[in-house]
Amino acid sequence: MKEKTGEVFSIAKDNQPVAGCTISKEVYVSGQEYISYFSLAENTDISAEMYGYHKLLILHEGSMEVYTDKQVWTLNKDEAILTPTDIPVGMRTSTKAIYLEISIRRNTMNNAVKTGEVFKLAELLPYQEGKIINMDVAHNEKMKFVIMSFDKGTGLAEHAAPGEALIFALDGEGIIGYEGKEFAIKAGENFKFAKLGKHYVKANEKFKMALLLTLE
């Protein structure tokens, strides 16, 4: 995965648009699966095209319209959508937009996510007293995308993942332990683990995050 490891960062801050341009950055590819960042400057667009797979779009900053010849969906910061596959879909913005795009095959998605519906990852699962809740949003042989909620005082013991992992802090603030150091991470920030990097998570207050794990 083409991203910095072992430090808190922000996808939005690191991928600001260039005036009059659209920018794409591929951070992971394996066969037909990919993860990319897109940065759209004010009044730019990506032309509508049809693909044989869905795209999970997660907006990190700005606002944009996801459109077909029949429908327009408006996404604001922290909102997401699973695009349809049977018609051309494009993206455009009158302000700016920075978003993550993940290739998705429909049969790998959780039924809680419907094609063509705008949603927020953080709202897919609740908090429960004294508990950690997990939901697999998408899972196949190449990658796993999970969201988790941690009640105050809960956490994950130190462990190592079988692949590289990208963390998205969605709500509240948590503590990431990584290779002997601790990092505070709050909503809107990100963190990457290397493959087999030892890490843990603590929630001194309520905390939600997403984890995108690549499996090789």
C-alpha positions as a Markdown table, in Angstrom:
| # | Residue | x | y | z |
|---|---|---|---|---|
| 1 | Met | 0.0 | 0.0 | 0.0 |
| 2 | Lys | 1.5 | 3.3 | -1.1 |
| 3 | Glu | 1.0 | 5.3 | 2.1 |
| 4 | Lys | 3.1 | 6.4 | 5.1 |
| 5 | Thr | 3.4 | 3.9 | 7.9 |
| 6 | Gly | 3.5 | 4.4 | 11.7 |
| 7 | Glu | 2.2 | 8.0 | 12.0 |
| 8 | Val | -1.1 | 9.8 | 12.2 |
| 9 | Phe | -2.0 | 11.6 | 9.0 |
| 10 | Ser | -5.0 | 12.9 | 7.0 |
| 11 | Ile | -5.9 | 11.7 | 3.6 |
| 12 | Ala | -7.8 | 15.0 | 3.0 |
| 13 | Lys | -4.9 | 17.2 | 4.0 |
| 14 | Asp | -2.3 | 15.2 | 2.1 |
| 15 | Asn | -4.4 | 15.2 | -1.2 |
| 16 | Gln | -5.5 | 18.8 | -1.7 |
| 17 | Pro | -6.8 | 19.6 | -5.3 |
| 18 | Val | -4.9 | 21.6 | -7.9 |
| 19 | Ala | -6.9 | 24.4 | -9.5 |
| 20 | Gly | -8.7 | 23.3 | -12.6 |
| 21 | Cys | -7.6 | 19.7 | -12.3 |
| 22 | Thr | -8.7 | 16.2 | -11.2 |
| 23 | Ile | -6.0 | 14.0 | -9.5 |
| 24 | Ser | -6.0 | 10.3 | -8.8 |
| 25 | Lys | -3.6 | 8.3 | -6.7 |
| 26 | Glu | -3.6 | 4.6 | -6.7 |
| 27 | Val | -2.5 | 3.3 | -3.2 |
| 28 | Tyr | -3.2 | -0.4 | -3.7 |
| 29 | Val | -3.9 | -2.8 | -6.6 |
| 30 | Ser | -4.1 | -6.5 | -6.7 |
| 31 | Gly | -5.7 | -8.2 | -9.7 |
| 32 | Gln | -9.1 | -6.5 | -10.1 |
| 33 | Glu | -9.1 | -5.0 | -6.7 |
| 34 | Tyr | -7.9 | -1.4 | -6.1 |
| 35 | Ile | -7.9 | 1.5 | -3.6 |
| 36 | Ser | -7.5 | 5.0 | -4.9 |
| 37 | Tyr | -7.7 | 8.6 | -3.7 |
| 38 | Phe | -9.3 | 11.3 | -5.9 |
| 39 | Ser | -9.0 | 15.1 | -5.6 |
| 40 | Leu | -11.4 | 17.2 | -7.7 |
| 41 | Ala | -10.8 | 21.0 | -7.9 |
| 42 | Glu | -13.7 | 23.5 | -8.0 |
| 43 | Asn | -15.9 | 23.0 | -11.1 |
| 44 | Thr | -14.3 | 19.8 | -12.3 |
| 45 | Asp | -15.7 | 16.4 | -13.0 |
| 46 | Ile | -14.9 | 12.8 | -13.9 |
| 47 | Ser | -17.0 | 11.8 | -16.9 |
| 48 | Ala | -19.7 | 9.2 | -16.4 |
| 49 | Glu | -18.5 | 5.7 | -17.3 |
| 50 | Met | -19.9 | 2.2 | -16.8 |
| 51 | Tyr | -17.9 | -0.5 | -15.0 |
| 52 | Gly | -18.6 | -4.2 | -14.3 |
| 53 | Tyr | -18.1 | -3.6 | -10.6 |
| 54 | His | -19.4 | -1.3 | -7.9 |
| 55 | Lys | -17.3 | 1.6 | -6.5 |
| 56 | Leu | -17.5 | 2.4 | -2.8 |
| 57 | Leu | -16.9 | 6.2 | -2.6 |
| 58 | Ile | -16.1 | 7.8 | 0.8 |
| 59 | Leu | -15.9 | 11.6 | 0.8 |
| 60 | His | -13.2 | 13.0 | 3.1 |
| 61 | Glu | -13.6 | 16.7 | 2.4 |
| 62 | Gly | -15.8 | 19.1 | 0.4 |
| 63 | Ser | -18.9 | 18.1 | -1.4 |
| 64 | Met | -19.7 | 16.4 | -4.8 |
| 65 | Glu | -22.5 | 15.0 | -6.9 |
| 66 | Val | -22.4 | 11.4 | -8.1 |
| 67 | Tyr | -24.6 | 11.3 | -11.2 |
| 68 | Thr | -26.1 | 9.2 | -13.9 |
| 69 | Asp | -28.3 | 10.3 | -16.8 |
| 70 | Lys | -31.3 | 9.6 | -14.6 |
| 71 | Gln | -30.3 | 10.4 | -11.0 |
| 72 | Val | -28.0 | 12.7 | -8.9 |
| 73 | Trp | -26.8 | 12.0 | -5.4 |
| 74 | Thr | -25.1 | 14.7 | -3.3 |
| 75 | Leu | -22.3 | 13.6 | -1.0 |
| 76 | Asn | -21.0 | 15.8 | 1.9 |
| 77 | Lys | -18.1 | 15.2 | 4.1 |
| 78 | Asp | -18.0 | 11.8 | 5.7 |
| 79 | Glu | -20.8 | 10.5 | 3.5 |
| 80 | Ala | -20.4 | 7.4 | 1.2 |
| 81 | Ile | -22.2 | 5.7 | -1.6 |
| 82 | Leu | -22.0 | 2.3 | -3.4 |
| 83 | Thr | -22.4 | 3.1 | -7.1 |
| 84 | Pro | -24.5 | 1.1 | -9.5 |
| 85 | Thr | -23.0 | -1.0 | -12.3 |
| 86 | Asp | -25.7 | -1.1 | -15.0 |
| 87 | Ile | -25.4 | 2.6 | -16.1 |
| 88 | Pro | -22.6 | 5.1 | -16.5 |
| 89 | Val | -21.7 | 7.0 | -13.3 |
| 90 | Gly | -19.7 | 10.2 | -13.0 |
| 91 | Met | -18.5 | 12.5 | -10.2 |
| 92 | Arg | -18.5 | 16.4 | -10.2 |
| 93 | Thr | -18.1 | 19.2 | -7.8 |
| 94 | Ser | -18.7 | 23.0 | -7.7 |
| 95 | Thr | -16.5 | 23.5 | -4.7 |
| 96 | Lys | -13.9 | 20.7 | -4.3 |
| 97 | Ala | -14.0 | 17.0 | -3.3 |
| 98 | Ile | -11.4 | 14.6 | -1.9 |
| 99 | Tyr | -12.6 | 11.0 | -1.7 |
| 100 | Leu | -11.5 | 7.4 | -1.4 |
| 101 | Glu | -12.6 | 4.9 | -4.0 |
| 102 | Ile | -12.6 | 1.1 | -3.4 |
| 103 | Ser | -13.5 | -1.5 | -6.1 |
| 104 | Ile | -16.3 | -3.7 | -4.8 |
| 105 | Arg | -18.0 | -6.8 | -6.1 |
| 106 | Arg | -21.7 | -6.8 | -4.9 |
| 107 | Asn | -21.6 | -10.3 | -3.4 |
| 108 | Thr | -18.8 | -9.2 | -1.0 |
| 109 | Met | -20.9 | -6.3 | 0.5 |
| 110 | Asn | -22.8 | -6.4 | 3.8 |
| 111 | Asn | -26.6 | -6.2 | 3.1 |
| 112 | Ala | -26.7 | -3.1 | 5.4 |
| 113 | Val | -25.2 | -1.1 | 2.4 |
| 114 | Lys | -27.6 | -0.6 | -0.5 |
| 115 | Thr | -26.6 | 0.4 | -4.0 |
| 116 | Gly | -27.4 | 4.0 | -4.8 |
| 117 | Glu | -28.0 | 5.2 | -1.2 |
| 118 | Val | -26.0 | 7.8 | 0.6 |
| 119 | Phe | -24.9 | 6.9 | 4.1 |
| 120 | Lys | -22.3 | 7.5 | 6.8 |
| 121 | Leu | -20.0 | 4.7 | 7.9 |
| 122 | Ala | -20.2 | 5.8 | 11.5 |
| 123 | Glu | -23.9 | 5.5 | 11.5 |
| 124 | Leu | -24.0 | 1.8 | 10.4 |
| 125 | Leu | -23.4 | 0.5 | 13.9 |
| 126 | Pro | -24.2 | 1.8 | 17.5 |
| 127 | Tyr | -22.2 | 2.0 | 20.7 |
| 128 | Gln | -23.1 | -0.6 | 23.4 |
| 129 | Glu | -22.1 | -0.3 | 27.0 |
| 130 | Gly | -18.9 | -2.1 | 27.8 |
| 131 | Lys | -18.7 | -3.7 | 24.3 |
| 132 | Ile | -16.8 | -3.5 | 21.0 |
| 133 | Ile | -19.0 | -4.0 | 17.9 |
| 134 | Asn | -17.6 | -5.1 | 14.6 |
| 135 | Met | -19.3 | -5.1 | 11.1 |
| 136 | Asp | -17.7 | -6.4 | 7.9 |
| 137 | Val | -18.7 | -3.9 | 5.3 |
| 138 | Ala | -16.9 | -5.8 | 2.5 |
| 139 | His | -14.8 | -8.9 | 2.5 |
| 140 | Asn | -13.1 | -11.0 | -0.2 |
| 141 | Glu | -9.9 | -12.9 | -0.7 |
| 142 | Lys | -7.9 | -9.7 | -1.4 |
| 143 | Met | -9.2 | -7.2 | 1.2 |
| 144 | Lys | -11.5 | -6.7 | 4.2 |
| 145 | Phe | -13.2 | -3.4 | 5.2 |
| 146 | Val | -14.5 | -3.4 | 8.7 |
| 147 | Ile | -16.1 | -0.7 | 11.0 |
| 148 | Met | -15.8 | -0.9 | 14.8 |
| 149 | Ser | -17.3 | 0.9 | 17.7 |
| 150 | Phe | -15.5 | 0.9 | 21.1 |
| 151 | Asp | -17.3 | 1.9 | 24.3 |
| 152 | Lys | -15.4 | 4.0 | 26.8 |
| 153 | Gly | -12.7 | 1.8 | 28.5 |
| 154 | Thr | -12.7 | -1.0 | 25.9 |
| 155 | Gly | -9.9 | -1.9 | 23.5 |
| 156 | Leu | -8.1 | -4.5 | 21.5 |
| 157 | Ala | -5.0 | -6.3 | 22.9 |
| 158 | Glu | -1.8 | -6.1 | 21.0 |
| 159 | His | -1.8 | -8.3 | 17.8 |
| 160 | Ala | -0.4 | -8.4 | 14.3 |
| 161 | Ala | -2.5 | -8.4 | 11.0 |
| 162 | Pro | -1.7 | -10.7 | 8.1 |
| 163 | Gly | -1.6 | -7.7 | 5.7 |
| 164 | Glu | -1.2 | -3.9 | 5.5 |
| 165 | Ala | -4.0 | -2.0 | 7.2 |
| 166 | Leu | -5.4 | 1.5 | 6.9 |
| 167 | Ile | -7.3 | 3.0 | 9.8 |
| 168 | Phe | -10.0 | 5.7 | 9.4 |
| 169 | Ala | -11.1 | 7.4 | 12.6 |
| 170 | Leu | -14.8 | 8.0 | 12.3 |
| 171 | Asp | -16.1 | 9.3 | 15.6 |
| 172 | Gly | -14.5 | 10.4 | 18.9 |
| 173 | Glu | -10.9 | 9.8 | 19.8 |
| 174 | Gly | -8.8 | 6.7 | 20.3 |
| 175 | Ile | -5.3 | 5.6 | 21.1 |
| 176 | Ile | -3.4 | 3.5 | 18.6 |
| 177 | Gly | -0.4 | 1.5 | 19.9 |
| 178 | Tyr | 2.1 | 0.6 | 17.2 |
| 179 | Glu | 5.5 | -0.9 | 17.5 |
| 180 | Gly | 6.0 | 0.3 | 21.1 |
| 181 | Lys | 4.6 | 3.9 | 20.6 |
| 182 | Glu | 1.2 | 5.4 | 21.3 |
| 183 | Phe | -0.6 | 7.8 | 19.0 |
| 184 | Ala | -3.8 | 9.7 | 19.7 |
| 185 | Ile | -6.2 | 9.6 | 16.7 |
| 186 | Lys | -9.4 | 11.5 | 16.2 |
| 187 | Ala | -12.2 | 11.6 | 13.7 |
| 188 | Gly | -11.0 | 12.6 | 10.2 |
| 189 | Glu | -7.4 | 11.2 | 10.8 |
| 190 | Asn | -5.8 | 8.1 | 9.5 |
| 191 | Phe | -3.1 | 5.6 | 10.4 |
| 192 | Lys | -1.4 | 2.8 | 8.5 |
| 193 | Phe | 0.0 | -0.5 | 9.9 |
| 194 | Ala | 2.6 | -2.5 | 8.0 |
| 195 | Lys | 2.0 | -6.2 | 7.5 |
| 196 | Leu | 2.6 | -8.0 | 10.8 |
| 197 | Gly | 3.1 | -4.7 | 12.6 |
| 198 | Lys | 2.3 | -5.1 | 16.3 |
| 199 | His | -0.6 | -2.8 | 17.3 |
| 200 | Tyr | -3.4 | -2.3 | 19.7 |
| 201 | Val | -6.4 | 0.0 | 20.2 |
| 202 | Lys | -7.6 | 1.7 | 23.3 |
| 203 | Ala | -10.7 | 3.8 | 23.8 |
| 204 | Asn | -10.5 | 6.2 | 26.8 |
| 205 | Glu | -13.7 | 7.7 | 25.4 |
| 206 | Lys | -16.2 | 6.3 | 22.9 |
| 207 | Phe | -14.5 | 5.8 | 19.6 |
| 208 | Lys | -15.5 | 4.5 | 16.1 |
| 209 | Met | -13.1 | 3.6 | 13.3 |
| 210 | Ala | -12.9 | 1.7 | 10.0 |
| 211 | Leu | -10.1 | -0.6 | 9.1 |
| 212 | Leu | -9.2 | -1.5 | 5.5 |
| 213 | Leu | -7.1 | -4.6 | 5.5 |
| 214 | Thr | -5.3 | -5.9 | 2.4 |
| 215 | Leu | -4.8 | -9.6 | 2.2 |
| 216 | Glu | -2.0 | -11.2 | 0.2 |
